[in-house]
């Protein structure tokens, strides 16, 4: 039984090492202005974090990852740049199931996901 558990753990690690894309299935988005939730609306999209080409795709918009990830589980942070070359902070919070895109100007979008997967 112990050998089976070790084999399972090694196989899970090998999948994680070769992971290219992380997908987050969104059920709603909340606009946050100056730290306050302003408006929540249902949204059915998928956010894709592609570690191979260092991009994040949110609702048809592509952002370039411009920093290494940091933070401690259950939170991961990194910086991204959009088409307007503005630097934003992206937070993935596995405890509360949120992906937050903070434009650092007082306005953020908080996406609530119901499922995440590794492709």
Secondary structure, 3 states (H helix, E strand, C coil): CHHHHHHHHHHHHHHHHCCCEEEEEEEEEEEEECCEEEEEEECCCEEEEECCCCEEEECCEEEEECCCCECCCCEEEEEEECCCCCEEEEEEECCCCEEEEECCCCEEEEEEEEEEEEC
